[in-house]
Amino acid sequence: MSDTTINLRGLKCPLPALRTRKALSKLVAGDLLTVECTDPLAEIDLPNLVRETGDTIEATLRNTDAIVFRIRKR
């Protein structure tokens, strides 16, 4: 299992969701993807994306400068 991090800070909707989908497509089952973004709409878009793909959000962390999602590939 691998752990990949992508930095999507500064990107606006729909780019965080599109880049997350692309990154997930390159992973194998069990891999972990950490997504860092600043777009507030990502809190809506990424859970919807994960619901569509069947993957799992293990954690969502919001700090002062970013929203961080930890997604497990199914």
PDB file of N, CA, C and O in Angstrom:
ATOM      1  N   MET A   1       0.850  -1.176   0.000  1.00  0.00           N
ATOM      2  CA  MET A   1       0.000   0.000   0.000  1.00  0.00           C
ATOM      3  C   MET A   1       0.897   1.241   0.000  1.00  0.00           C
ATOM      4  O   MET A   1       1.925   1.288   0.675  1.00  0.00           O
ATOM      5  N   SER A   2       0.484   2.219  -0.760  1.00  0.00           N
ATOM      6  CA  SER A   2       1.253   3.457  -0.822  1.00  0.00           C
ATOM      7  C   SER A   2       0.428   4.612  -0.264  1.00  0.00           C
ATOM      8  O   SER A   2      -0.795   4.535  -0.151  1.00  0.00           O
ATOM      9  N   ASP A   3       1.134   5.676   0.077  1.00  0.00           N
ATOM     10  CA  ASP A   3       0.505   6.890   0.585  1.00  0.00           C
ATOM     11  C   ASP A   3       0.968   8.031  -0.310  1.00  0.00           C
ATOM     12  O   ASP A   3       2.151   8.368  -0.338  1.00  0.00           O
ATOM     13  N   THR A   4       0.025   8.624  -1.041  1.00  0.00           N
ATOM     14  CA  THR A   4       0.323   9.694  -1.979  1.00  0.00           C
ATOM     15  C   THR A   4      -0.323  10.977  -1.493  1.00  0.00           C
ATOM     16  O   THR A   4      -1.451  10.958  -1.000  1.00  0.00           O
ATOM     17  N   THR A   5       0.381  12.090  -1.627  1.00  0.00           N
ATOM     18  CA  THR A   5      -0.165  13.396  -1.261  1.00  0.00           C
ATOM     19  C   THR A   5      -0.171  14.292  -2.493  1.00  0.00           C
ATOM     20  O   THR A   5       0.823  14.378  -3.214  1.00  0.00           O
ATOM     21  N   ILE A   6      -1.311  14.962  -2.731  1.00  0.00           N
ATOM     22  CA  ILE A   6      -1.361  15.948  -3.805  1.00  0.00           C
ATOM     23  C   ILE A   6      -1.727  17.302  -3.209  1.00  0.00           C
ATOM     24  O   ILE A   6      -2.603  17.406  -2.351  1.00  0.00           O
ATOM     25  N   ASN A   7      -1.046  18.321  -3.678  1.00  0.00           N
ATOM     26  CA  ASN A   7      -1.256  19.686  -3.209  1.00  0.00           C
ATOM     27  C   ASN A   7      -2.108  20.420  -4.238  1.00  0.00           C
ATOM     28  O   ASN A   7      -1.637  20.733  -5.332  1.00  0.00           O
ATOM     29  N   LEU A   8      -3.353  20.692  -3.889  1.00  0.00           N
ATOM     30  CA  LEU A   8      -4.278  21.382  -4.788  1.00  0.00           C
ATOM     31  C   LEU A   8      -4.627  22.765  -4.246  1.00  0.00           C
ATOM     32  O   LEU A   8      -5.672  23.325  -4.575  1.00  0.00           O
ATOM     33  N   ARG A   9      -3.749  23.302  -3.422  1.00  0.00           N
ATOM     34  CA  ARG A   9      -3.978  24.631  -2.845  1.00  0.00           C
ATOM     35  C   ARG A   9      -4.029  25.673  -3.951  1.00  0.00           C
ATOM     36  O   ARG A   9      -3.223  25.657  -4.882  1.00  0.00           O
ATOM     37  N   GLY A  10      -4.992  26.579  -3.830  1.00  0.00           N
ATOM     38  CA  GLY A  10      -5.134  27.657  -4.803  1.00  0.00           C
ATOM     39  C   GLY A  10      -6.009  27.320  -5.996  1.00  0.00           C
ATOM     40  O   GLY A  10      -6.395  28.219  -6.744  1.00  0.00           O
ATOM     41  N   LEU A  11      -6.331  26.057  -6.194  1.00  0.00           N
ATOM     42  CA  LEU A  11      -7.183  25.676  -7.320  1.00  0.00           C
ATOM     43  C   LEU A  11      -8.648  25.851  -6.942  1.00  0.00           C
ATOM     44  O   LEU A  11      -9.042  25.574  -5.809  1.00  0.00           O
ATOM     45  N   LYS A  12      -9.440  26.305  -7.885  1.00  0.00           N
ATOM     46  CA  LYS A  12     -10.873  26.527  -7.670  1.00  0.00           C
ATOM     47  C   LYS A  12     -11.682  25.441  -8.359  1.00  0.00           C
ATOM     48  O   LYS A  12     -11.206  24.776  -9.280  1.00  0.00           O
ATOM     49  N   CYS A  13     -12.906  25.277  -7.896  1.00  0.00           N
ATOM     50  CA  CYS A  13     -13.861  24.319  -8.435  1.00  0.00           C
ATOM     51  C   CYS A  13     -13.954  24.486  -9.951  1.00  0.00           C
ATOM     52  O   CYS A  13     -14.043  25.615 -10.434  1.00  0.00           O
ATOM     53  N   PRO A  14     -13.937  23.427 -10.686  1.00  0.00           N
ATOM     54  CA  PRO A  14     -13.987  22.001 -10.364  1.00  0.00           C
ATOM     55  C   PRO A  14     -12.624  21.316 -10.337  1.00  0.00           C
ATOM     56  O   PRO A  14     -12.566  20.092 -10.225  1.00  0.00           O
ATOM     57  N   LEU A  15     -11.524  22.066 -10.435  1.00  0.00           N
ATOM     58  CA  LEU A  15     -10.203  21.441 -10.549  1.00  0.00           C
ATOM     59  C   LEU A  15      -9.823  20.510  -9.397  1.00  0.00           C
ATOM     60  O   LEU A  15      -9.259  19.449  -9.665  1.00  0.00           O
ATOM     61  N   PRO A  16     -10.100  20.846  -8.113  1.00  0.00           N
ATOM     62  CA  PRO A  16      -9.735  19.877  -7.064  1.00  0.00           C
ATOM     63  C   PRO A  16     -10.405  18.508  -7.254  1.00  0.00           C
ATOM     64  O   PRO A  16      -9.760  17.476  -7.073  1.00  0.00           O
ATOM     65  N   ALA A  17     -11.659  18.496  -7.609  1.00  0.00           N
ATOM     66  CA  ALA A  17     -12.359  17.216  -7.814  1.00  0.00           C
ATOM     67  C   ALA A  17     -11.803  16.479  -9.032  1.00  0.00           C
ATOM     68  O   ALA A  17     -11.621  15.262  -8.988  1.00  0.00           O
ATOM     69  N   LEU A  18     -11.535  17.198 -10.107  1.00  0.00           N
ATOM     70  CA  LEU A  18     -11.020  16.558 -11.315  1.00  0.00           C
ATOM     71  C   LEU A  18      -9.628  15.978 -11.087  1.00  0.00           C
ATOM     72  O   LEU A  18      -9.339  14.866 -11.529  1.00  0.00           O
ATOM     73  N   ARG A  19      -8.779  16.715 -10.410  1.00  0.00           N
ATOM     74  CA  ARG A  19      -7.418  16.224 -10.156  1.00  0.00           C
ATOM     75  C   ARG A  19      -7.423  15.079  -9.144  1.00  0.00           C
ATOM     76  O   ARG A  19      -6.593  14.173  -9.221  1.00  0.00           O
ATOM     77  N   THR A  20      -8.355  15.122  -8.202  1.00  0.00           N
ATOM     78  CA  THR A  20      -8.475  14.017  -7.247  1.00  0.00           C
ATOM     79  C   THR A  20      -8.929  12.756  -7.965  1.00  0.00           C
ATOM     80  O   THR A  20      -8.395  11.675  -7.714  1.00  0.00           O
ATOM     81  N   ARG A  21      -9.902  12.881  -8.850  1.00  0.00           N
ATOM     82  CA  ARG A  21     -10.370  11.723  -9.625  1.00  0.00           C
ATOM     83  C   ARG A  21      -9.219  11.114 -10.425  1.00  0.00           C
ATOM     84  O   ARG A  21      -9.062   9.894 -10.461  1.00  0.00           O
ATOM     85  N   LYS A  22      -8.420  11.960 -11.062  1.00  0.00           N
ATOM     86  CA  LYS A  22      -7.294  11.484 -11.860  1.00  0.00           C
ATOM     87  C   LYS A  22      -6.273  10.766 -10.979  1.00  0.00           C
ATOM     88  O   LYS A  22      -5.763   9.708 -11.348  1.00  0.00           O
ATOM     89  N   ALA A  23      -5.977  11.344  -9.818  1.00  0.00           N
ATOM     90  CA  ALA A  23      -5.013  10.720  -8.903  1.00  0.00           C
ATOM     91  C   ALA A  23      -5.533   9.378  -8.397  1.00  0.00           C
ATOM     92  O   ALA A  23      -4.771   8.416  -8.307  1.00  0.00           O
ATOM     93  N   LEU A  24      -6.819   9.303  -8.066  1.00  0.00           N
ATOM     94  CA  LEU A  24      -7.403   8.049  -7.600  1.00  0.00           C
ATOM     95  C   LEU A  24      -7.349   6.963  -8.673  1.00  0.00           C
ATOM     96  O   LEU A  24      -7.178   5.786  -8.359  1.00  0.00           O
ATOM     97  N   SER A  25      -7.493   7.354  -9.924  1.00  0.00           N
ATOM     98  CA  SER A  25      -7.488   6.362 -11.005  1.00  0.00           C
ATOM     99  C   SER A  25      -6.130   5.692 -11.166  1.00  0.00           C
ATOM    100  O   SER A  25      -6.044   4.608 -11.743  1.00  0.00           O
ATOM    101  N   LYS A  26      -5.072   6.318 -10.666  1.00  0.00           N
ATOM    102  CA  LYS A  26      -3.725   5.761 -10.786  1.00  0.00           C
ATOM    103  C   LYS A  26      -3.348   4.869  -9.598  1.00  0.00           C
ATOM    104  O   LYS A  26      -2.291   4.238  -9.612  1.00  0.00           O
ATOM    105  N   LEU A  27      -4.202   4.814  -8.575  1.00  0.00           N
ATOM    106  CA  LEU A  27      -3.895   4.042  -7.373  1.00  0.00           C
ATOM    107  C   LEU A  27      -4.493   2.649  -7.452  1.00  0.00           C
ATOM    108  O   LEU A  27      -5.392   2.388  -8.252  1.00  0.00           O
ATOM    109  N   VAL A  28      -3.981   1.757  -6.610  1.00  0.00           N
ATOM    110  CA  VAL A  28      -4.542   0.407  -6.510  1.00  0.00           C
ATOM    111  C   VAL A  28      -5.305   0.301  -5.197  1.00  0.00           C
ATOM    112  O   VAL A  28      -5.141   1.128  -4.299  1.00  0.00           O
ATOM    113  N   ALA A  29      -6.126  -0.708  -5.100  1.00  0.00           N
ATOM    114  CA  ALA A  29      -6.961  -0.907  -3.906  1.00  0.00           C
ATOM    115  C   ALA A  29      -6.108  -0.924  -2.640  1.00  0.00           C
ATOM    116  O   ALA A  29      -5.073  -1.587  -2.573  1.00  0.00           O
ATOM    117  N   GLY A  30      -6.571  -0.181  -1.646  1.00  0.00           N
ATOM    118  CA  GLY A  30      -5.877  -0.109  -0.371  1.00  0.00           C
ATOM    119  C   GLY A  30      -4.945   1.081  -0.237  1.00  0.00           C
ATOM    120  O   GLY A  30      -4.552   1.431   0.876  1.00  0.00           O
ATOM    121  N   ASP A  31      -4.582   1.711  -1.353  1.00  0.00           N
ATOM    122  CA  ASP A  31      -3.705   2.882  -1.297  1.00  0.00           C
ATOM    123  C   ASP A  31      -4.419   4.050  -0.637  1.00  0.00           C
ATOM    124  O   ASP A  31      -5.647   4.127  -0.636  1.00  0.00           O
ATOM    125  N   LEU A  32      -3.629   4.956  -0.078  1.00  0.00           N
ATOM    126  CA  LEU A  32      -4.161   6.133   0.607  1.00  0.00           C
ATOM    127  C   LEU A  32      -3.762   7.378  -0.175  1.00  0.00           C
ATOM    128  O   LEU A  32      -2.607   7.528  -0.573  1.00  0.00           O
ATOM    129  N   LEU A  33      -4.721   8.267  -0.393  1.00  0.00           N
ATOM    130  CA  LEU A  33      -4.481   9.530  -1.079  1.00  0.00           C
ATOM    131  C   LEU A  33      -4.798  10.660  -0.114  1.00  0.00           C
ATOM    132  O   LEU A  33      -5.902  10.729   0.426  1.00  0.00           O
ATOM    133  N   THR A  34      -3.831  11.546   0.105  1.00  0.00           N
ATOM    134  CA  THR A  34      -4.039  12.723   0.920  1.00  0.00           C
ATOM    135  C   THR A  34      -4.147  13.916  -0.013  1.00  0.00           C
ATOM    136  O   THR A  34      -3.249  14.169  -0.815  1.00  0.00           O
ATOM    137  N   VAL A  35      -5.250  14.648   0.096  1.00  0.00           N
ATOM    138  CA  VAL A  35      -5.529  15.784  -0.777  1.00  0.00           C
ATOM    139  C   VAL A  35      -5.554  17.040   0.073  1.00  0.00           C
ATOM    140  O   VAL A  35      -6.327  17.133   1.026  1.00  0.00           O
ATOM    141  N   GLU A  36      -4.709  18.012  -0.266  1.00  0.00           N
ATOM    142  CA  GLU A  36      -4.679  19.298   0.420  1.00  0.00           C
ATOM    143  C   GLU A  36      -5.247  20.352  -0.524  1.00  0.00           C
ATOM    144  O   GLU A  36      -4.750  20.522  -1.637  1.00  0.00           O
ATOM    145  N   CYS A  37      -6.280  21.056  -0.087  1.00  0.00           N
ATOM    146  CA  CYS A  37      -6.875  22.085  -0.941  1.00  0.00           C
ATOM    147  C   CYS A  37      -7.372  23.264  -0.107  1.00  0.00           C
ATOM    148  O   CYS A  37      -7.530  23.168   1.110  1.00  0.00           O
ATOM    149  N   THR A  38      -7.612  24.373  -0.795  1.00  0.00           N
ATOM    150  CA  THR A  38      -8.073  25.584  -0.120  1.00  0.00           C
ATOM    151  C   THR A  38      -9.468  26.008  -0.566  1.00  0.00           C
ATOM    152  O   THR A  38     -10.067  26.886   0.057  1.00  0.00           O
ATOM    153  N   ASP A  39      -9.992  25.416  -1.614  1.00  0.00           N
ATOM    154  CA  ASP A  39     -11.313  25.775  -2.117  1.00  0.00           C
ATOM    155  C   ASP A  39     -12.394  25.264  -1.160  1.00  0.00           C
ATOM    156  O   ASP A  39     -12.494  24.057  -0.943  1.00  0.00           O
ATOM    157  N   PRO A  40     -13.208  26.162  -0.582  1.00  0.00           N
ATOM    158  CA  PRO A  40     -14.241  25.708   0.357  1.00  0.00           C
ATOM    159  C   PRO A  40     -15.264  24.765  -0.275  1.00  0.00           C
ATOM    160  O   PRO A  40     -15.867  23.958   0.433  1.00  0.00           O
ATOM    161  N   LEU A  41     -15.469  24.847  -1.570  1.00  0.00           N
ATOM    162  CA  LEU A  41     -16.417  23.947  -2.232  1.00  0.00           C
ATOM    163  C   LEU A  41     -15.917  22.505  -2.280  1.00  0.00           C
ATOM    164  O   LEU A  41     -16.696  21.590  -2.547  1.00  0.00           O
ATOM    165  N   ALA A  42     -14.643  22.297  -2.027  1.00  0.00           N
ATOM    166  CA  ALA A  42     -14.100  20.936  -1.998  1.00  0.00           C
ATOM    167  C   ALA A  42     -14.750  20.113  -0.900  1.00  0.00           C
ATOM    168  O   ALA A  42     -14.836  18.891  -1.014  1.00  0.00           O
ATOM    169  N   GLU A  43     -15.211  20.767   0.170  1.00  0.00           N
ATOM    170  CA  GLU A  43     -15.885  20.027   1.248  1.00  0.00           C
ATOM    171  C   GLU A  43     -17.201  19.413   0.777  1.00  0.00           C
ATOM    172  O   GLU A  43     -17.720  18.494   1.410  1.00  0.00           O
ATOM    173  N   ILE A  44     -17.731  19.910  -0.314  1.00  0.00           N
ATOM    174  CA  ILE A  44     -18.938  19.339  -0.917  1.00  0.00           C
ATOM    175  C   ILE A  44     -18.552  18.412  -2.067  1.00  0.00           C
ATOM    176  O   ILE A  44     -19.065  17.298  -2.178  1.00  0.00           O
ATOM    177  N   ASP A  45     -17.643  18.884  -2.921  1.00  0.00           N
ATOM    178  CA  ASP A  45     -17.298  18.160  -4.143  1.00  0.00           C
ATOM    179  C   ASP A  45     -16.581  16.834  -3.892  1.00  0.00           C
ATOM    180  O   ASP A  45     -16.921  15.824  -4.508  1.00  0.00           O
ATOM    181  N   LEU A  46     -15.596  16.826  -3.000  1.00  0.00           N
ATOM    182  CA  LEU A  46     -14.828  15.593  -2.807  1.00  0.00           C
ATOM    183  C   LEU A  46     -15.643  14.478  -2.151  1.00  0.00           C
ATOM    184  O   LEU A  46     -15.523  13.331  -2.582  1.00  0.00           O
ATOM    185  N   PRO A  47     -16.460  14.749  -1.139  1.00  0.00           N
ATOM    186  CA  PRO A  47     -17.321  13.657  -0.644  1.00  0.00           C
ATOM    187  C   PRO A  47     -18.269  13.114  -1.722  1.00  0.00           C
ATOM    188  O   PRO A  47     -18.529  11.912  -1.767  1.00  0.00           O
ATOM    189  N   ASN A  48     -18.782  13.988  -2.582  1.00  0.00           N
ATOM    190  CA  ASN A  48     -19.640  13.513  -3.677  1.00  0.00           C
ATOM    191  C   ASN A  48     -18.847  12.657  -4.655  1.00  0.00           C
ATOM    192  O   ASN A  48     -19.344  11.630  -5.118  1.00  0.00           O
ATOM    193  N   LEU A  49     -17.631  13.062  -4.973  1.00  0.00           N
ATOM    194  CA  LEU A  49     -16.775  12.284  -5.863  1.00  0.00           C
ATOM    195  C   LEU A  49     -16.505  10.902  -5.276  1.00  0.00           C
ATOM    196  O   LEU A  49     -16.610   9.892  -5.972  1.00  0.00           O
ATOM    197  N   VAL A  50     -16.159  10.865  -4.003  1.00  0.00           N
ATOM    198  CA  VAL A  50     -15.839   9.600  -3.348  1.00  0.00           C
ATOM    199  C   VAL A  50     -17.060   8.691  -3.293  1.00  0.00           C
ATOM    200  O   VAL A  50     -16.935   7.473  -3.417  1.00  0.00           O
ATOM    201  N   ARG A  51     -18.230   9.273  -3.109  1.00  0.00           N
ATOM    202  CA  ARG A  51     -19.455   8.469  -3.114  1.00  0.00           C
ATOM    203  C   ARG A  51     -19.648   7.832  -4.492  1.00  0.00           C
ATOM    204  O   ARG A  51     -20.060   6.676  -4.590  1.00  0.00           O
ATOM    205  N   GLU A  52     -19.354   8.581  -5.552  1.00  0.00           N
ATOM    206  CA  GLU A  52     -19.487   8.060  -6.920  1.00  0.00           C
ATOM    207  C   GLU A  52     -18.481   6.947  -7.212  1.00  0.00           C
ATOM    208  O   GLU A  52     -18.815   5.950  -7.852  1.00  0.00           O
ATOM    209  N   THR A  53     -17.253   7.124  -6.740  1.00  0.00           N
ATOM    210  CA  THR A  53     -16.200   6.156  -7.062  1.00  0.00           C
ATOM    211  C   THR A  53     -16.226   4.933  -6.149  1.00  0.00           C
ATOM    212  O   THR A  53     -15.647   3.899  -6.482  1.00  0.00           O
ATOM    213  N   GLY A  54     -16.896   5.044  -4.997  1.00  0.00           N
ATOM    214  CA  GLY A  54     -16.950   3.927  -4.068  1.00  0.00           C
ATOM    215  C   GLY A  54     -15.772   3.871  -3.115  1.00  0.00           C
ATOM    216  O   GLY A  54     -15.648   2.920  -2.343  1.00  0.00           O
ATOM    217  N   ASP A  55     -14.904   4.873  -3.154  1.00  0.00           N
ATOM    218  CA  ASP A  55     -13.777   4.935  -2.236  1.00  0.00           C
ATOM    219  C   ASP A  55     -14.265   5.456  -0.884  1.00  0.00           C
ATOM    220  O   ASP A  55     -15.458   5.702  -0.711  1.00  0.00           O
ATOM    221  N   THR A  56     -13.353   5.626   0.075  1.00  0.00           N
ATOM    222  CA  THR A  56     -13.734   6.009   1.434  1.00  0.00           C
ATOM    223  C   THR A  56     -12.910   7.195   1.912  1.00  0.00           C
ATOM    224  O   THR A  56     -11.686   7.199   1.784  1.00  0.00           O
ATOM    225  N   ILE A  57     -13.585   8.204   2.466  1.00  0.00           N
ATOM    226  CA  ILE A  57     -12.878   9.283   3.132  1.00  0.00           C
ATOM    227  C   ILE A  57     -12.650   8.840   4.571  1.00  0.00           C
ATOM    228  O   ILE A  57     -13.598   8.654   5.334  1.00  0.00           O
ATOM    229  N   GLU A  58     -11.385   8.673   4.930  1.00  0.00           N
ATOM    230  CA  GLU A  58     -11.057   8.238   6.291  1.00  0.00           C
ATOM    231  C   GLU A  58     -11.003   9.400   7.262  1.00  0.00           C
ATOM    232  O   GLU A  58     -11.283   9.235   8.449  1.00  0.00           O
ATOM    233  N   ALA A  59     -10.643  10.583   6.760  1.00  0.00           N
ATOM    234  CA  ALA A  59     -10.566  11.752   7.640  1.00  0.00           C
ATOM    235  C   ALA A  59     -10.658  13.023   6.813  1.00  0.00           C
ATOM    236  O   ALA A  59     -10.197  13.084   5.673  1.00  0.00           O
ATOM    237  N   THR A  60     -11.264  14.031   7.415  1.00  0.00           N
ATOM    238  CA  THR A  60     -11.291  15.375   6.847  1.00  0.00           C
ATOM    239  C   THR A  60     -10.820  16.320   7.944  1.00  0.00           C
ATOM    240  O   THR A  60     -11.421  16.397   9.016  1.00  0.00           O
ATOM    241  N   LEU A  61      -9.748  17.029   7.663  1.00  0.00           N
ATOM    242  CA  LEU A  61      -9.183  17.950   8.644  1.00  0.00           C
ATOM    243  C   LEU A  61      -9.207  19.361   8.072  1.00  0.00           C
ATOM    244  O   LEU A  61      -8.788  19.590   6.937  1.00  0.00           O
ATOM    245  N   ARG A  62      -9.697  20.294   8.862  1.00  0.00           N
ATOM    246  CA  ARG A  62      -9.709  21.687   8.428  1.00  0.00           C
ATOM    247  C   ARG A  62      -8.803  22.453   9.373  1.00  0.00           C
ATOM    248  O   ARG A  62      -9.019  22.476  10.585  1.00  0.00           O
ATOM    249  N   ASN A  63      -7.771  23.088   8.790  1.00  0.00           N
ATOM    250  CA  ASN A  63      -6.938  23.957   9.609  1.00  0.00           C
ATOM    251  C   ASN A  63      -6.989  25.372   9.039  1.00  0.00           C
ATOM    252  O   ASN A  63      -7.796  25.643   8.150  1.00  0.00           O
ATOM    253  N   THR A  64      -6.171  26.250   9.515  1.00  0.00           N
ATOM    254  CA  THR A  64      -6.279  27.662   9.140  1.00  0.00           C
ATOM    255  C   THR A  64      -5.989  27.922   7.675  1.00  0.00           C
ATOM    256  O   THR A  64      -6.514  28.882   7.110  1.00  0.00           O
ATOM    257  N   ASP A  65      -5.172  27.097   7.046  1.00  0.00           N
ATOM    258  CA  ASP A  65      -4.794  27.391   5.663  1.00  0.00           C
ATOM    259  C   ASP A  65      -5.227  26.350   4.636  1.00  0.00           C
ATOM    260  O   ASP A  65      -5.004  26.553   3.442  1.00  0.00           O
ATOM    261  N   ALA A  66      -5.838  25.243   5.055  1.00  0.00           N
ATOM    262  CA  ALA A  66      -6.214  24.217   4.075  1.00  0.00           C
ATOM    263  C   ALA A  66      -7.242  23.250   4.647  1.00  0.00           C
ATOM    264  O   ALA A  66      -7.476  23.181   5.853  1.00  0.00           O
ATOM    265  N   ILE A  67      -7.838  22.513   3.728  1.00  0.00           N
ATOM    266  CA  ILE A  67      -8.713  21.392   4.060  1.00  0.00           C
ATOM    267  C   ILE A  67      -7.970  20.154   3.567  1.00  0.00           C
ATOM    268  O   ILE A  67      -7.538  20.103   2.416  1.00  0.00           O
ATOM    269  N   VAL A  68      -7.823  19.168   4.430  1.00  0.00           N
ATOM    270  CA  VAL A  68      -7.066  17.971   4.084  1.00  0.00           C
ATOM    271  C   VAL A  68      -8.004  16.760   4.157  1.00  0.00           C
ATOM    272  O   VAL A  68      -8.659  16.516   5.171  1.00  0.00           O
ATOM    273  N   PHE A  69      -8.044  16.020   3.058  1.00  0.00           N
ATOM    274  CA  PHE A  69      -8.850  14.800   2.971  1.00  0.00           C
ATOM    275  C   PHE A  69      -7.907  13.618   2.885  1.00  0.00           C
ATOM    276  O   PHE A  69      -6.916  13.664   2.156  1.00  0.00           O
ATOM    277  N   ARG A  70      -8.205  12.550   3.626  1.00  0.00           N
ATOM    278  CA  ARG A  70      -7.472  11.287   3.505  1.00  0.00           C
ATOM    279  C   ARG A  70      -8.450  10.269   2.933  1.00  0.00           C
ATOM    280  O   ARG A  70      -9.429   9.895   3.578  1.00  0.00           O
ATOM    281  N   ILE A  71      -8.169   9.830   1.711  1.00  0.00           N
ATOM    282  CA  ILE A  71      -9.077   8.967   0.959  1.00  0.00           C
ATOM    283  C   ILE A  71      -8.432   7.613   0.741  1.00  0.00           C
ATOM    284  O   ILE A  71      -7.295   7.524   0.277  1.00  0.00           O
ATOM    285  N   ARG A  72      -9.167   6.553   1.079  1.00  0.00           N
ATOM    286  CA  ARG A  72      -8.685   5.180   0.867  1.00  0.00           C
ATOM    287  C   ARG A  72      -9.301   4.632  -0.404  1.00  0.00           C
ATOM    288  O   ARG A  72     -10.523   4.627  -0.558  1.00  0.00           O
ATOM    289  N   LYS A  73      -8.454   4.168  -1.316  1.00  0.00           N
ATOM    290  CA  LYS A  73      -8.918   3.594  -2.591  1.00  0.00           C
ATOM    291  C   LYS A  73      -9.523   2.231  -2.326  1.00  0.00           C
ATOM    292  O   LYS A  73      -8.946   1.424  -1.597  1.00  0.00           O
ATOM    293  N   ARG A  74     -10.683   1.967  -2.912  1.00  0.00           N
ATOM    294  CA  ARG A  74     -11.327   0.660  -2.688  1.00  0.00           C
ATOM    295  C   ARG A  74     -10.739  -0.400  -3.579  1.00  0.00           C
ATOM    296  O   ARG A  74     -11.160  -1.556  -3.525  1.00  0.00           O
TER     297      ARG A  74
END
